Amino acid sequence: MQIFLGLLACAAAPATANAQSAPSDVRCLLLSNAFSRAEDPKVRDSATQSKNFYLGRVETRTNDQAITSEIRTQATSIDRTQAATDMAACVARLVLAQQRLQRLAQAARPPK
């Protein structure tokens, strides 16, 4: 439960880690995959949504060799003691993307 509350708190704050690079997307994908196996269903659901978001970003942005290389690099650099904080930053990026798309969808509606 503490992890979920931490994720929500960080998601509500402006994300400083909003850099949208392939390495950070791969890192978030790996973290999301790990947290999607959490015991807490709320954490699991949030991580699964995040995993799907980052999977789409990674899959469409780079080639197979670069993805494989980046997975190796990121997998060895994830610090378990920092993982929840890193995951919170990933969720915050997802929340910002969702909010942006909602604003764009509202702006695209025809005037009444």
Backbone as CSV, one residue per row, in Angstrom:
resi,resn,N_x,N_y,N_z,CA_x,CA_y,CA_z,C_x,C_y,C_z
1,MET,0.815,-1.184,0.000,0.000,0.000,0.000,0.865,1.256,0.000
2,GLN,1.979,1.242,0.734,2.851,2.404,0.784,3.404,2.730,-0.596
3,ILE,3.729,1.704,-1.357,4.256,1.928,-2.708,3.207,2.617,-3.553
4,PHE,1.967,2.159,-3.482,0.903,2.748,-4.279,0.685,4.205,-3.905
5,LEU,0.657,4.509,-2.600,0.472,5.885,-2.165,1.629,6.761,-2.633
6,GLY,2.819,6.202,-2.603,3.978,6.941,-3.108,3.869,7.194,-4.592
7,LEU,3.387,6.204,-5.330,3.196,6.375,-6.767,2.176,7.467,-7.052
8,LEU,1.100,7.475,-6.298,0.073,8.493,-6.504,0.589,9.883,-6.159
9,ALA,1.329,9.987,-5.082,1.854,11.286,-4.683,2.792,11.846,-5.741
10,CYS,3.646,11.010,-6.254,4.572,11.468,-7.290,3.855,11.740,-8.601
11,ALA,2.824,10.993,-8.883,2.077,11.198,-10.123,1.336,12.521,-10.085
12,ALA,0.940,12.951,-8.902,0.217,14.212,-8.784,1.154,15.407,-8.901
13,ALA,2.418,15.219,-8.614,3.392,16.304,-8.696,3.925,16.417,-10.118
14,PRO,4.396,17.613,-10.489,4.993,17.740,-11.814,6.201,16.827,-11.939
15,ALA,6.315,16.176,-13.057,7.411,15.214,-13.251,8.647,15.932,-13.745
16,THR,9.729,15.777,-13.023,10.980,16.346,-13.481,11.660,15.408,-14.458
17,ALA,11.308,14.139,-14.382,11.918,13.147,-15.264,11.054,12.954,-16.501
18,ASN,10.719,14.064,-17.151,9.827,13.977,-18.304,10.599,13.839,-19.600
19,ALA,11.881,13.641,-19.495,12.663,13.405,-20.702,12.148,12.148,-21.363
20,GLN,11.919,12.220,-22.653,11.300,11.091,-23.328,12.316,10.411,-24.226
21,SER,13.313,9.836,-23.610,14.362,9.164,-24.357,14.120,7.665,-24.363
22,ALA,14.704,7.002,-25.336,14.578,5.541,-25.404,15.108,4.875,-24.136
23,PRO,16.269,5.292,-23.591,16.732,4.642,-22.348,15.740,4.788,-21.191
24,SER,15.162,5.963,-21.020,14.225,6.113,-19.901,12.937,5.341,-20.163
25,ASP,12.533,5.221,-21.424,11.348,4.429,-21.746,11.597,2.945,-21.461
26,VAL,12.763,2.454,-21.819,13.100,1.049,-21.545,13.165,0.818,-20.042
27,ARG,13.761,1.735,-19.326,13.849,1.613,-17.869,12.444,1.536,-17.268
28,CYS,11.562,2.422,-17.716,10.188,2.424,-17.208,9.457,1.142,-17.595
29,LEU,9.729,0.629,-18.776,9.117,-0.637,-19.190,9.554,-1.765,-18.260
30,LEU,10.836,-1.837,-17.956,11.341,-2.888,-17.058,10.779,-2.738,-15.645
31,LEU,10.743,-1.510,-15.149,10.183,-1.280,-13.813,8.697,-1.632,-13.779
32,SER,7.974,-1.217,-14.810,6.539,-1.507,-14.875,6.284,-3.004,-14.909
33,ASN,7.111,-3.700,-15.658,6.971,-5.151,-15.729,7.171,-5.782,-14.350
34,ALA,8.154,-5.312,-13.625,8.416,-5.847,-12.280,7.266,-5.519,-11.327
35,PHE,6.804,-4.276,-11.333,5.732,-3.871,-10.421,4.381,-4.460,-10.819
36,SER,4.231,-4.905,-12.057,2.960,-5.507,-12.476,2.739,-6.870,-11.820
37,ARG,3.742,-7.357,-11.131,3.618,-8.620,-10.391,3.487,-8.386,-8.880
38,ALA,3.220,-7.150,-8.491,3.068,-6.821,-7.067,1.837,-7.498,-6.483
39,GLU,1.851,-7.707,-5.185,0.708,-8.332,-4.518,-0.487,-7.387,-4.442
40,ASP,-0.237,-6.111,-4.243,-1.312,-5.120,-4.125,-1.969,-4.923,-5.498
41,PRO,-3.276,-5.187,-5.612,-3.929,-5.090,-6.918,-3.894,-3.682,-7.510
42,LYS,-3.907,-2.657,-6.667,-3.852,-1.280,-7.182,-2.486,-0.994,-7.798
43,VAL,-1.450,-1.456,-7.147,-0.094,-1.296,-7.687,0.027,-2.082,-8.983
44,ARG,-0.481,-3.306,-8.966,-0.446,-4.159,-10.162,-1.150,-3.495,-11.338
45,ASP,-2.344,-2.950,-11.102,-3.113,-2.316,-12.174,-2.399,-1.086,-12.726
46,SER,-1.885,-0.270,-11.825,-1.155,0.926,-12.245,0.083,0.545,-13.052
47,ALA,0.797,-0.443,-12.586,2.011,-0.886,-13.286,1.676,-1.512,-14.634
48,THR,0.569,-2.225,-14.713,0.176,-2.842,-15.981,-0.172,-1.775,-17.013
49,GLN,-0.888,-0.735,-16.586,-1.176,0.383,-17.496,0.118,1.037,-17.958
50,SER,1.018,1.236,-17.027,2.309,1.838,-17.344,3.100,0.949,-18.296
51,LYS,3.072,-0.348,-18.039,3.800,-1.292,-18.900,3.297,-1.200,-20.340
52,ASN,1.989,-1.158,-20.513,1.427,-1.068,-21.858,1.823,0.235,-22.550
53,PHE,1.825,1.324,-21.806,2.224,2.626,-22.343,3.673,2.590,-22.828
54,TYR,4.571,2.122,-21.967,5.994,2.110,-22.324,6.323,1.053,-23.368
55,LEU,5.591,-0.042,-23.383,5.785,-1.044,-24.424,5.524,-0.428,-25.796
56,GLY,4.443,0.313,-25.907,4.138,0.993,-27.167,5.193,2.010,-27.544
57,ARG,5.689,2.742,-26.572,6.717,3.748,-26.854,8.020,3.096,-27.314
58,VAL,8.436,2.057,-26.614,9.704,1.392,-26.939,9.603,0.692,-28.288
59,GLU,8.515,-0.012,-28.502,8.371,-0.818,-29.706,8.378,0.030,-30.979
60,THR,7.845,1.218,-30.911,7.739,2.039,-32.117,8.900,2.997,-32.327
61,ARG,9.793,3.109,-31.370,10.827,4.145,-31.451,12.202,3.687,-31.910
62,THR,12.472,2.434,-31.858,13.845,2.016,-32.131,13.876,0.599,-32.702
63,ASN,15.044,0.196,-33.150,15.175,-1.132,-33.766,15.471,-2.203,-32.712
64,ASP,15.373,-3.456,-33.147,15.524,-4.586,-32.225,16.878,-4.606,-31.523
65,GLN,17.933,-4.340,-32.259,19.274,-4.376,-31.675,19.432,-3.310,-30.597
66,ALA,18.912,-2.116,-30.860,19.011,-1.034,-29.878,18.178,-1.350,-28.636
67,ILE,16.993,-1.943,-28.842,16.153,-2.318,-27.703,16.861,-3.356,-26.837
68,THR,17.416,-4.383,-27.478,18.115,-5.435,-26.743,19.278,-4.861,-25.938
69,SER,20.041,-4.004,-26.564,21.175,-3.379,-25.898,20.719,-2.531,-24.710
70,GLU,19.675,-1.759,-24.910,19.189,-0.885,-23.845,18.578,-1.686,-22.698
71,ILE,17.914,-2.789,-23.006,17.379,-3.648,-21.941,18.521,-4.170,-21.079
72,ARG,19.588,-4.618,-21.721,20.752,-5.111,-20.947,21.315,-4.012,-20.056
73,THR,21.466,-2.825,-20.615,22.035,-1.705,-19.860,21.136,-1.324,-18.690
74,GLN,19.864,-1.155,-18.971,18.940,-0.704,-17.924,18.711,-1.781,-16.858
75,ALA,18.639,-3.023,-17.267,18.387,-4.107,-16.309,19.490,-4.191,-15.261
76,THR,20.701,-3.896,-15.651,21.806,-3.971,-14.693,21.950,-2.694,-13.864
77,SER,21.277,-1.629,-14.270,21.447,-0.360,-13.546,20.300,-0.045,-12.591
78,ILE,19.262,-0.866,-12.567,18.135,-0.592,-11.675,18.525,-0.958,-10.246
79,ASP,18.371,0.000,-9.357,18.668,-0.166,-7.940,17.366,-0.486,-7.214
80,ARG,17.294,-1.662,-6.614,16.054,-2.094,-5.947,15.603,-1.107,-4.867
81,THR,16.550,-0.450,-4.207,16.174,0.491,-3.149,15.577,1.767,-3.727
82,GLN,15.816,2.033,-4.987,15.330,3.226,-5.661,14.180,2.916,-6.628
83,ALA,13.835,1.650,-6.771,12.870,1.221,-7.790,11.496,1.868,-7.624
84,ALA,11.000,1.971,-6.407,9.673,2.569,-6.200,9.663,4.039,-6.601
85,THR,10.718,4.752,-6.283,10.819,6.158,-6.668,10.917,6.298,-8.184
86,ASP,11.719,5.446,-8.797,11.841,5.461,-10.261,10.511,5.122,-10.920
87,MET,9.802,4.143,-10.367,8.506,3.754,-10.913,7.512,4.895,-10.783
88,ALA,7.569,5.618,-9.678,6.675,6.766,-9.489,6.907,7.813,-10.576
89,ALA,8.154,8.027,-10.945,8.458,8.977,-12.024,7.897,8.476,-13.357
90,CYS,7.950,7.179,-13.575,7.390,6.592,-14.793,5.880,6.785,-14.839
91,VAL,5.230,6.547,-13.715,3.776,6.726,-13.641,3.425,8.197,-13.848
92,ALA,4.227,9.085,-13.303,3.977,10.518,-13.481,4.028,10.899,-14.963
93,ARG,4.970,10.337,-15.706,5.038,10.592,-17.151,3.801,10.071,-17.854
94,LEU,3.321,8.907,-17.445,2.105,8.341,-18.025,0.917,9.255,-17.742
95,VAL,0.796,9.726,-16.516,-0.307,10.611,-16.141,-0.265,11.891,-16.977
96,LEU,0.913,12.455,-17.155,1.034,13.666,-17.984,0.611,13.393,-19.422
97,ALA,0.974,12.249,-19.953,0.582,11.889,-21.312,-0.932,11.719,-21.408
98,GLN,-1.538,11.082,-20.415,-2.988,10.923,-20.400,-3.687,12.279,-20.342
99,GLN,-3.196,13.168,-19.495,-3.793,14.498,-19.368,-3.668,15.275,-20.671
100,ARG,-2.530,15.174,-21.312,-2.315,15.862,-22.587,-3.304,15.360,-23.639
101,LEU,-3.435,14.040,-23.739,-4.354,13.479,-24.729,-5.801,13.852,-24.430
102,GLN,-6.156,13.924,-23.163,-7.513,14.357,-22.806,-7.751,15.801,-23.227
103,ARG,-6.754,16.675,-23.000,-6.884,18.078,-23.431,-7.021,18.172,-24.939
104,LEU,-6.218,17.401,-25.663,-6.290,17.429,-27.123,-7.620,16.906,-27.638
105,ALA,-8.134,15.852,-26.996,-9.430,15.310,-27.406,-10.542,16.329,-27.166
106,GLN,-10.478,17.035,-26.043,-11.478,18.064,-25.761,-11.382,19.210,-26.763
107,ALA,-10.165,19.586,-27.115,-9.975,20.670,-28.075,-10.439,20.278,-29.470
108,ALA,-10.419,18.992,-29.774,-10.800,18.503,-31.104,-12.306,18.366,-31.272
109,ARG,-13.043,18.436,-30.185,-14.511,18.321,-30.275,-15.074,19.494,-31.067
110,PRO,-16.043,19.216,-31.920,-16.653,20.316,-32.677,-17.436,21.239,-31.736
111,PRO,-17.441,22.517,-32.032,-18.210,23.450,-31.169,-19.699,23.147,-31.239
112,LYS,-20.368,23.401,-30.143,-21.823,23.142,-30.091,-22.598,24.314,-30.630
